[in-house]
Amino acid sequence: MGLFSKKSTVPHIAPNKDTSLEKSSISAYVQVLKGPRITEKASGHQAVGVYTFNITEYATKRDIVRAVQSLYKVTPRMVRVVRVPSKAKRSMRTGRVGVAKGGRKAYVYLKPGESITIA
């Protein structure tokens, strides 16, 4: 009986993700890097050449390297990607509980002497 078997006959459909970026299109790279992550910890890392960016959910390390190269004209020596967990938040006014959405961030390590100006 095929109704309760462990084998699935329905093909798995991957989420809608586009990892094929055109090298000439800067707008595609802007979609990979959502923006710099400006926190106290990230500011401390900038002093040693490590920059932190919020990235899209399906961005790969190669996409991040290409985006940094095209937008900031520097070549990263290493990229690390970290998942940011969602957090439970409570409203100060109403006391209701909600969820702050998580995401992903990338640590971009630059060669000594190189820097990025983040405005």
Secondary structure as UniProt FT lines:
FT   HELIX           26..32
FT   STRAND          33..36
FT   HELIX           40..46
FT   TURN            47..49
FT   STRAND          50..55
FT   TURN            57..58
FT   HELIX           61..72
FT   STRAND          76..84
FT   STRAND          87..90
FT   TURN            92..94
FT   STRAND          97..100
FT   STRAND          103..110
FT   TURN            112..113
//
